[in-house]
Amino acid sequence: MRTPRRPDPEVMESDYRIPTALGTLAWAIALVVLLVRGDGLAVGERWWIWVCAVGIALGVFGYFYVPHLLGKRAAAEERRGRERADASEEPDNGPRA
């Protein structure tokens, strides 16, 4: 017999900037390490330099885009709440003849 499934835990909001900055910093450190190795890096492994560069670019983009995204979501939710409130306040005139 199966045991009942426990409910999902509440979603915990956190500051997105810290993990984004740490991830971007990690890519930057990896890029510096690869560039310091220079000619010691095999030709077939030099694509990692571009992986690090793209990781940094995406990290910076995410760091600046997420506040914009969260602001738009909050504004949309506020707008939907106002629309619901306005719809519930409209008087019912009853059936029309």
C-alpha positions as CSV (number, residue, x, y, z in Angstrom):
1,M,0.0,0.0,0.0
2,R,1.3,3.4,-0.9
3,T,1.9,6.1,1.7
4,P,0.2,9.4,1.1
5,R,2.2,12.0,-0.7
6,R,3.4,14.8,1.5
7,P,2.4,18.3,0.4
8,D,5.0,20.4,-1.5
9,P,6.9,22.9,0.6
10,E,6.2,26.6,0.3
11,V,8.3,28.4,-2.3
12,M,11.1,30.3,-0.7
13,E,11.9,33.6,-2.4
14,S,15.5,34.5,-2.4
15,D,17.8,37.2,-3.8
16,Y,18.6,36.1,-7.4
17,R,21.6,38.4,-7.6
18,I,24.0,36.4,-5.3
19,P,23.9,33.1,-7.3
20,T,24.0,35.0,-10.6
21,A,27.0,37.0,-9.5
22,L,28.8,34.0,-8.1
23,G,28.2,32.0,-11.3
24,T,29.4,34.8,-13.5
25,L,32.5,35.2,-11.2
26,A,33.2,31.5,-11.6
27,W,33.1,31.7,-15.4
28,A,35.4,34.7,-15.2
29,I,37.9,32.8,-13.0
30,A,37.8,29.9,-15.4
31,L,38.4,32.2,-18.4
32,V,41.4,33.8,-16.6
33,V,42.8,30.3,-15.8
34,L,42.5,29.3,-19.5
35,L,44.0,32.5,-20.8
36,V,47.0,32.2,-18.3
37,R,47.6,28.7,-19.6
38,G,47.8,30.2,-23.1
39,D,49.8,28.0,-25.4
40,G,49.8,25.1,-22.9
41,L,46.1,24.5,-23.8
42,A,45.6,21.9,-26.5
43,V,44.2,23.2,-29.8
44,G,41.2,20.9,-29.4
45,E,40.4,22.4,-26.0
46,R,40.5,26.1,-26.9
47,W,36.7,26.1,-27.4
48,W,36.4,26.3,-23.6
49,I,37.6,29.9,-23.8
50,W,34.4,30.7,-25.8
51,V,32.3,28.7,-23.3
52,C,33.6,30.9,-20.5
53,A,33.0,34.1,-22.5
54,V,29.4,33.1,-23.3
55,G,28.9,32.1,-19.6
56,I,30.0,35.5,-18.5
57,A,27.8,37.3,-21.1
58,L,24.8,35.3,-20.1
59,G,25.4,35.9,-16.4
60,V,25.7,39.6,-16.9
61,F,22.6,39.6,-19.1
62,G,20.6,37.7,-16.5
63,Y,21.8,39.9,-13.7
64,F,20.4,43.0,-15.4
65,Y,17.4,41.4,-17.1
66,V,15.8,39.5,-14.1
67,P,14.9,42.8,-12.2
68,H,13.1,44.0,-15.4
69,L,11.3,40.6,-15.7
70,L,10.2,40.6,-12.0
71,G,9.0,44.2,-12.3
72,K,6.9,43.4,-15.4
73,R,5.4,40.3,-13.7
74,A,4.5,42.3,-10.6
75,A,2.9,45.1,-12.7
76,A,0.9,42.5,-14.6
77,E,-0.3,40.8,-11.4
78,E,-1.3,44.2,-10.0
79,R,-3.1,45.1,-13.2
80,R,-5.0,41.7,-13.1
81,G,-5.9,42.4,-9.4
82,R,-7.3,45.8,-10.3
83,E,-9.3,44.4,-13.2
84,R,-10.8,41.7,-10.9
85,A,-11.7,44.3,-8.3
86,D,-13.3,46.6,-10.9
87,A,-15.3,43.7,-12.3
88,S,-16.6,42.7,-8.9
89,E,-17.7,46.3,-8.1
90,E,-19.8,46.7,-11.2
91,P,-23.5,46.7,-10.2
92,D,-25.8,44.1,-11.6
93,N,-28.7,45.8,-13.4
94,G,-30.6,42.6,-13.6
95,P,-32.2,41.1,-16.8
96,R,-32.9,43.5,-19.6
97,A,-36.3,43.4,-21.2
